[in-house]
Amino acid sequence: MKKIKAVLFDLDGTLFHYLPTSGEVFLEYITSLGFNISEADRIFAEHWVHYYFAHSPEIQSDSKIFKDDAKGFWENFTKRRLVAFSMDQSQANKLAPQVSDYMSKAYKPKIQVPEDAHLLLGYLKEADYVLGMVSNRESPYQAEMQKLELDRYFQFFLAGGDINSFKPDALIFKRALELAGTFAHETMYVGDNYFADIIGSRRAGLVPVLYDPISLFPEADCAVIKCFSEIPSLLE
């Protein structure tokens, strides 16, 4: 019998890649404005973005404050992001509207599903692993998966908004286990966000695997892969 019976995946940043990334476009723009960003500050800012979108207390608070003001939310997010780049608060406050406006107009990424993801998913399905997708999205996304022909691999799709639980909450992972019909110790979870995916899945007892192709989290205390072709060896 296989030790691992189910493999669950994150969506955005894992099976879904947005190219170029928002971090690349953001950094290129503020650099064009004359700001010199160190490598340490770049990495810190990327970590902060991952932390923020891991259902952090900050994003929960901001979502309430700017509930009906999308423009205000993204300007406020931009202020926070600029501060993460070691910009002082007054300068970030002044610059945020300009940078946020630029991002809303210029950032038009293309969606890419890595080719090795299709190969892996096909292999796992053929090997009779239970496959599921667990995302922090607010709304169902199965129709989007159908357009990208990803739906054929998965038994279920779970969005945080479906049950009002978002990674790293344990509840969303426990619901995923119910849908998979497996115990936590025989379920692997693969995601790119250490704060949401690794902390959350470990909190619920799953086996965490960090997808980190650019070594953003070199000190991660879990199994780490740079490409999906590494997963079969972890299942042996």
C-alpha positions in Angstrom: 0.0 0.0 0.0 1.2 3.5 -0.8 2.0 5.6 2.3 0.7 8.7 0.5 -2.8 8.2 -1.0 -3.7 11.7 -2.0 -1.8 14.7 -3.4 -3.4 18.1 -3.0 -2.2 21.2 -4.8 -2.4 25.0 -4.4 -3.4 26.9 -7.5 -2.1 30.4 -7.8 1.7 30.5 -7.9 1.9 26.7 -8.0 -0.1 25.3 -10.9 -1.0 28.8 -12.1 2.0 31.0 -13.0 1.5 34.7 -13.8 4.2 35.9 -16.2 5.8 38.3 -15.7 5.2 38.2 -11.9 3.8 41.3 -10.2 7.0 41.5 -8.2 9.1 41.8 -11.3 6.9 44.5 -12.8 6.7 46.4 -9.5 10.4 46.3 -9.0 11.2 47.4 -12.5 8.9 50.4 -12.2 10.2 51.7 -8.9 13.7 51.2 -10.1 12.9 53.3 -13.2 11.8 56.0 -10.8 15.4 56.1 -9.4 15.1 53.9 -6.4 18.0 51.5 -5.8 16.7 48.3 -4.3 19.1 45.8 -2.7 18.8 42.1 -3.2 18.0 41.7 0.5 15.2 44.2 0.3 13.8 42.5 -2.8 13.7 39.1 -1.1 12.2 40.6 2.1 9.4 42.3 0.0 8.6 39.1 -1.8 8.4 37.3 1.6 6.1 40.0 2.8 3.8 39.7 -0.2 3.5 35.9 0.4 2.8 36.6 4.1 0.2 39.3 3.4 -1.8 37.1 1.1 -1.6 34.1 3.5 -4.8 35.4 5.1 -2.7 37.6 7.3 -4.2 39.8 10.1 -3.2 42.8 7.9 -5.2 41.7 4.8 -8.2 40.7 6.9 -8.2 44.2 8.4 -7.6 45.9 5.0 -10.4 43.9 3.4 -12.8 45.2 6.0 -11.7 48.8 5.8 -11.7 48.8 1.9 -14.6 46.4 1.5 -16.3 48.5 -1.2 -13.2 50.4 -2.4 -11.0 48.3 -4.6 -8.8 51.2 -5.7 -8.3 52.2 -2.0 -7.4 48.6 -1.2 -4.7 48.4 -3.9 -3.3 51.8 -3.0 -3.0 50.8 0.6 -1.4 47.4 -0.4 1.1 49.4 -2.5 2.0 51.6 0.5 2.6 48.4 2.5 4.7 46.9 -0.3 6.8 50.0 -0.7 7.6 50.0 3.0 8.6 46.3 2.7 11.2 47.6 0.2 12.6 49.7 3.0 11.0 52.9 1.8 10.1 55.3 4.6 6.4 55.7 5.4 6.0 59.3 4.2 7.6 58.6 0.9 5.5 55.4 0.5 2.4 57.4 1.2 3.3 60.0 -1.5 4.3 57.5 -4.1 1.7 54.8 -3.6 -1.1 56.3 -5.8 1.2 56.7 -8.7 2.7 53.2 -8.5 -0.7 51.6 -7.9 -2.2 53.3 -10.9 0.8 52.2 -13.0 0.3 48.6 -11.9 -3.4 48.6 -12.6 -2.7 49.8 -16.2 0.5 48.1 -17.0 0.4 44.7 -15.3 -1.3 42.4 -17.7 0.3 39.0 -17.1 -0.2 35.8 -19.1 -1.3 32.6 -17.3 1.0 29.6 -17.8 0.6 26.1 -16.6 4.0 24.5 -16.4 4.4 21.6 -18.9 5.8 19.3 -16.2 2.7 19.9 -14.2 0.6 18.3 -16.8 3.1 15.4 -17.0 3.0 14.9 -13.2 -0.8 15.2 -12.9 -1.2 12.6 -15.6 1.2 10.3 -13.9 -0.5 10.7 -10.5 -4.0 10.1 -11.9 -2.8 7.0 -13.8 -1.3 5.7 -10.5 -4.6 6.2 -8.8 -3.7 8.9 -6.3 -6.6 11.1 -5.2 -6.0 14.6 -6.6 -7.5 17.8 -5.2 -7.0 21.5 -5.5 -7.2 23.8 -2.5 -7.0 27.6 -3.1 -7.5 30.7 -1.0 -9.8 32.1 -3.8 -13.0 33.6 -2.7 -15.1 32.0 -5.5 -15.4 28.7 -7.2 -12.9 28.3 -10.1 -13.8 25.0 -11.7 -14.9 26.6 -14.9 -11.5 28.3 -15.2 -9.9 24.9 -14.7 -12.0 23.4 -17.5 -10.8 26.0 -19.9 -7.2 25.2 -19.1 -8.0 21.4 -19.3 -6.8 20.9 -15.7 -10.2 19.7 -14.4 -9.7 16.2 -16.0 -7.0 15.4 -13.3 -8.8 16.4 -10.1 -11.5 14.8 -8.0 -12.4 18.1 -6.3 -11.7 21.8 -6.2 -12.0 23.7 -2.9 -12.0 27.5 -2.5 -11.5 29.2 0.8 -14.7 31.3 0.1 -16.7 28.1 -0.2 -16.4 27.4 3.6 -15.1 30.8 4.8 -11.8 29.3 5.8 -8.5 30.4 4.2 -5.0 28.9 4.4 -3.2 28.7 6.8 -6.4 27.9 8.8 -6.5 24.2 9.6 -10.3 24.0 8.8 -9.8 24.3 5.0 -7.3 21.5 5.0 -9.6 19.3 7.2 -12.4 19.9 4.7 -10.0 18.9 1.9 -9.3 15.7 3.7 -13.0 15.0 4.0 -13.3 15.5 0.2 -10.3 13.3 -0.5 -11.4 10.6 1.9 -7.9 10.2 3.3 -6.2 10.7 6.7 -3.8 13.7 7.1 -0.7 11.5 7.4 -1.4 9.9 4.0 -2.0 13.2 2.2 0.6 15.4 0.6 0.0 19.1 0.1 2.1 21.0 -2.5 2.2 24.8 -2.6 4.4 27.8 -3.2 3.5 30.0 -0.2 5.4 29.0 2.9 3.1 31.0 5.2 -0.1 29.7 3.7 0.6 26.3 2.3 3.4 24.9 4.5 2.3 26.3 7.9 -1.3 25.6 7.2 -1.0 22.0 5.9 1.5 21.1 8.6 -0.9 22.6 11.2 -3.6 20.1 9.9 -1.2 17.2 9.9 -0.7 16.8 6.2 2.7 16.2 4.6 3.9 19.6 3.3 5.9 20.1 0.1 7.1 23.6 -0.9 7.2 24.4 -4.6 10.0 26.9 -4.8 11.6 27.1 -8.3 13.5 30.3 -7.5 14.7 29.4 -4.0 12.7 32.2 -2.3 12.6 30.2 0.9 16.0 28.5 1.1 15.7 27.8 4.8 12.3 26.1 4.6 11.9 23.3 7.2 10.1 20.9 4.9 10.5 19.0 1.6 11.3 21.5 -1.2 11.0 21.0 -4.9 12.1 23.2 -7.8 10.1 21.3 -10.5 7.1 18.9 -10.4 9.2 16.0 -11.8 10.7 15.7 -8.3 7.4 14.7 -6.6 7.3 11.0 -7.6 10.6 10.4 -5.7 9.0 11.9 -2.6 6.1 9.4 -2.9 8.3 6.3 -3.0 
